Amino acid sequence: MGSATREALVSTRAVLSRPGGTNDLATGVNLLNSGRVIGHTSQLRSALVDPSADAAAKATLVSAIFSGAMTPTALELLQAASAARWSNHTDLLAGIEDLGLRVIESSATVPGQVAEELFAFGKTVSSNGELELALASKLGTTAAKVSVVDALLAGKVSEQTLAIVRHLVQQPRGRRIGELLRYAASIVADQSDSSIATITSAAALAPEQVDRLRASLTVRYGRRLTINEVVDPEIVGGVRVQIGDDVIDGSIATRLKDLRIQLAG
């Protein structure tokens, strides 16, 4: 990520936090939709990332194209994103997506629910090769992929989660579906002032075990945690916890490895 993109993200997220804006689901969906339109229009992408173009002219261009099709807050946020300087058009699309995901999370009524639902769907996809292929294959149409998502998730997850997954399969930008879902979960978790704790165990943990781990880790890190459970028989026993760059490895596999190293030394 270039310095221009980092500054652009900071400036656009600042607009998101301004008082008076309406961060509802429609606004977030509008932003994601606009990102797909820009992504499919090379001339528009080029105009919006042109470093020599005037910021006001970019905002005017966006208004001319999208005004009337977006909520006022969505248009304001899209104008802010378009007026900023991005390192390249890929970063611009990522920045618009970031804003859309954050707005959608802000519209959720249950903190952490969207991230947990995204992780749960990610597990479903990773355990079903046919489903992963249906959502990721370049041979499948976008409409078909959206239909699969609707059939699997409509009425079973929050409107926020459904809107996010529908967008991700429509604009993957070269990313695998599992990566897409993890990325989106990390963004919405950050927006809700929580961290993601990935807990890896040899077998599925009981709900009370997860609750105890959550409580202990919350005290340790001082913020709410969204739990992502991963089952990996290769760790033999114990648990491995990763929160950001921090890793707490209490797995038996790692202990055995350390013991072998000590014996060899």
VOGU-3710 file (C-alpha; in Angstrom, 3 decimals, decimal comma):
1> mgsatrealv> 0,000/0,000/0,000  1,509/3,308/-1,098  1,659/6,435/1,048  -0,965/8,135/-1,129  -3,396/5,302/-0,480  -2,744/5,321/3,263  -3,495/9,052/3,395  -6,595/8,575/1,235  -7,942/5,891/3,578  -7,437/8,136/6,587
11> stravlsrpg> -9,194/11,090/4,929  -12,177/9,088/3,655  -12,690/7,273/6,967  -12,674/10,682/8,656  -15,645/11,694/6,500  -17,393/8,489/7,575  -17,172/9,517/11,230  -18,571/13,014/10,734  -21,727/13,760/12,714  -24,960/14,108/10,797
21> gtndlatgvn> -24,376/11,362/8,253  -26,809/8,481/7,941  -24,840/5,254/7,987  -27,666/2,922/7,062  -27,667/-0,276/5,025  -28,811/1,477/1,856  -25,851/3,866/2,040  -23,392/1,005/2,384  -24,962/-0,942/-0,465  -24,899/2,191/-2,645
31> llnsgrvigh> -21,163/2,522/-2,051  -20,473/-1,107/-2,931  -22,621/-0,792/-6,053  -20,786/2,341/-7,155  -17,455/0,602/-6,668  -18,554/-2,127/-9,069  -19,675/0,439/-11,638  -16,310/2,202/-11,416  -14,529/-1,135/-11,545  -16,224/-1,994/-14,852
41> tsqlrsalvd> -15,562/1,406/-16,471  -11,907/1,897/-17,407  -12,280/5,543/-18,461  -13,944/6,449/-15,177  -11,290/4,595/-13,161  -8,534/6,401/-15,020  -10,155/9,791/-14,488  -10,577/9,231/-10,750  -6,998/8,113/-10,090  -5,363/10,721/-12,347
51> psadaaakat> -2,965/12,556/-9,972  -3,054/15,681/-12,145  -6,848/15,975/-12,063  -8,449/18,533/-9,781  -10,164/17,073/-6,710  -13,226/19,265/-7,199  -13,534/18,126/-10,816  -13,475/14,462/-9,689  -16,202/15,136/-7,140  -18,277/16,867/-9,812
61> lvsaifsgam> -17,807/13,924/-12,187  -18,979/11,486/-9,526  -21,987/13,641/-8,752  -22,945/13,835/-12,437  -22,864/10,041/-12,772  -24,261/8,855/-9,448  -26,429/11,679/-8,120  -30,024/10,534/-7,802  -29,034/6,884/-7,528  -27,497/7,113/-4,064
71> tptalellqa> -28,377/8,349/-0,610  -26,928/11,804/0,163  -24,436/10,274/2,614  -23,313/7,669/0,080  -22,722/10,368/-2,519  -20,760/12,468/-0,037  -18,562/9,511/0,884  -18,021/8,521/-2,754  -17,067/12,091/-3,614  -14,584/12,135/-0,734
81> asaarwsnht> -13,065/8,854/-1,896  -12,900/10,007/-5,507  -11,358/13,363/-4,627  -8,564/11,713/-2,619  -5,284/10,643/-4,230  -4,839/6,881/-4,564  -1,711/5,030/-5,642  -3,647/3,148/-8,344  -7,185/2,232/-9,379  -7,043/-1,058/-7,475
91> dllagiedlg> -6,523/0,885/-4,267  -9,379/3,231/-5,172  -11,760/0,285/-5,534  -10,473/-1,194/-2,279  -11,013/2,152/-0,557  -14,619/2,427/-1,757  -15,216/-1,156/-0,670  -13,705/-0,395/2,734  -16,122/2,495/3,198  -19,098/0,418/2,092
101> lrviessatv> -18,257/-2,409/4,486  -17,800/0,000/7,379  -21,108/1,749/6,723  -22,902/-1,587/6,517  -21,385/-2,707/9,821  -22,440/0,609/11,394  -26,032/-0,179/10,413  -26,011/-3,552/12,207  -27,949/-3,837/15,453  -25,900/-6,655/17,030
111> pgqvaeelfa> -22,163/-5,901/17,446  -19,979/-8,658/16,061  -22,809/-10,519/14,336  -21,755/-9,686/10,780  -18,145/-10,787/11,285  -19,250/-14,036/12,910  -21,671/-14,771/10,078  -18,985/-14,075/7,480  -16,611/-16,475/9,234  -19,335/-19,130/9,491
121> fgktvssnge> -20,082/-18,877/5,780  -16,360/-19,036/5,054  -16,192/-22,387/6,863  -19,139/-23,669/4,863  -17,450/-22,694/1,611  -14,053/-24,132/2,544  -15,615/-27,490/3,439  -17,534/-27,784/0,179  -15,443/-27,888/-2,985  -18,440/-27,682/-5,314
131> lelalasklg> -19,770/-24,608/-3,547  -16,379/-22,908/-3,612  -16,109/-23,596/-7,330  -19,620/-22,286/-7,961  -18,782/-19,000/-6,236  -15,270/-18,574/-7,597  -15,222/-20,062/-11,094  -14,557/-17,594/-13,893  -16,872/-19,667/-16,067  -19,920/-18,937/-13,905
141> ttaakvsvvd> -21,971/-15,802/-14,456  -22,247/-13,130/-11,807  -26,012/-13,553/-11,701  -25,619/-17,279/-11,043  -23,208/-16,651/-8,172  -25,563/-14,123/-6,592  -28,410/-16,622/-6,922  -26,355/-19,235/-5,065  -25,612/-16,756/-2,288  -29,273/-15,810/-2,001
151> allagkvseq> -30,379/-19,440/-1,903  -27,923/-20,241/0,877  -28,111/-17,114/3,017  -31,339/-15,170/2,455  -33,410/-15,282/5,621  -30,655/-17,126/7,509  -28,200/-14,285/8,126  -28,511/-10,560/8,719  -29,308/-8,252/5,803  -25,855/-6,758/6,303
161> tlaivrhlvq> -24,051/-10,064/5,838  -26,130/-10,967/2,797  -25,374/-7,600/1,159  -21,638/-8,019/1,772  -21,413/-11,560/0,402  -23,487/-10,606/-2,643  -21,003/-7,830/-3,362  -17,916/-9,981/-2,825  -18,927/-12,590/-5,402  -19,701/-9,806/-7,884
171> qprgrrigel> -16,376/-8,013/-7,506  -13,683/-10,448/-6,309  -10,832/-8,516/-7,966  -8,744/-11,663/-8,293  -9,226/-12,786/-4,684  -10,337/-16,268/-3,613  -13,688/-16,509/-1,856  -12,141/-17,546/1,464  -9,783/-14,576/1,367  -12,672/-12,275/0,482
181> lryaasivad> -14,732/-13,377/3,478  -11,805/-13,112/5,926  -10,944/-9,649/4,619  -14,517/-8,415/4,925  -14,785/-9,864/8,435  -11,629/-8,044/9,514  -12,962/-4,717/8,209  -16,358/-4,965/9,901  -14,754/-6,159/13,140  -12,445/-3,147/13,135
191> qsdssiatit> -15,384/-0,833/12,478  -17,171/-2,218/15,544  -14,059/-1,641/17,693  -13,349/-5,313/18,096  -10,459/-7,616/17,263  -10,613/-11,009/15,603  -9,342/-13,930/17,664  -8,708/-17,017/15,549  -8,804/-20,056/17,832  -7,420/-23,245/16,338
201> saaalapeqv> -8,090/-26,564/18,089  -7,818/-30,241/17,174  -11,562/-30,709/17,654  -14,490/-28,336/17,946  -14,595/-26,628/21,338  -17,681/-26,703/23,522  -19,577/-23,382/23,710  -18,609/-22,935/27,367  -14,928/-23,387/26,483  -15,213/-20,706/23,813
211> drlrasltvr> -16,962/-18,394/26,276  -14,181/-18,848/28,853  -11,509/-18,161/26,251  -13,396/-15,097/25,029  -13,719/-13,709/28,560  -10,052/-14,325/29,354  -8,808/-12,808/26,095  -11,131/-9,807/26,398  -9,643/-8,988/29,791  -6,139/-9,423/28,425
221> ygrrltinev> -6,609/-7,243/25,323  -9,103/-4,765/26,716  -11,527/-4,851/23,816  -14,393/-6,928/22,506  -13,379/-9,962/20,463  -14,981/-11,674/17,495  -14,143/-15,369/17,628  -13,150/-17,312/14,521  -12,938/-21,027/15,303  -10,758/-23,309/13,177
231> vdpeivggvr> -10,514/-27,085/13,580  -7,124/-28,566/12,651  -6,454/-32,148/13,815  -2,742/-31,698/13,120  -2,235/-29,643/16,279  -3,119/-32,852/18,201  -4,511/-31,058/21,257  -4,539/-27,776/23,130  -5,334/-24,506/21,360  -3,587/-21,889/19,277
241> vqigddvidg> -4,874/-18,326/19,450  -3,974/-15,546/17,032  -5,061/-11,917/17,492  -3,462/-9,642/14,964  0,278/-10,328/15,089  0,051/-11,917/18,544  0,136/-15,702/18,722  -0,518/-17,694/21,874  0,449/-21,257/20,971  -0,536/-23,856/23,537
251> siatrlkdlr> -0,968/-26,687/21,052  0,456/-30,119/21,804  2,017/-30,248/18,341  4,095/-27,168/19,084  5,058/-28,450/22,521  6,246/-31,726/20,993  8,196/-29,833/18,359  9,875/-27,694/21,023  10,681/-30,832/23,028  12,266/-32,494/20,008
261> iqlag> 14,390/-29,416/19,409  15,535/-29,413/23,032  16,413/-33,111/22,915  18,285/-32,682/19,646  20,294/-29,812/21,151
//
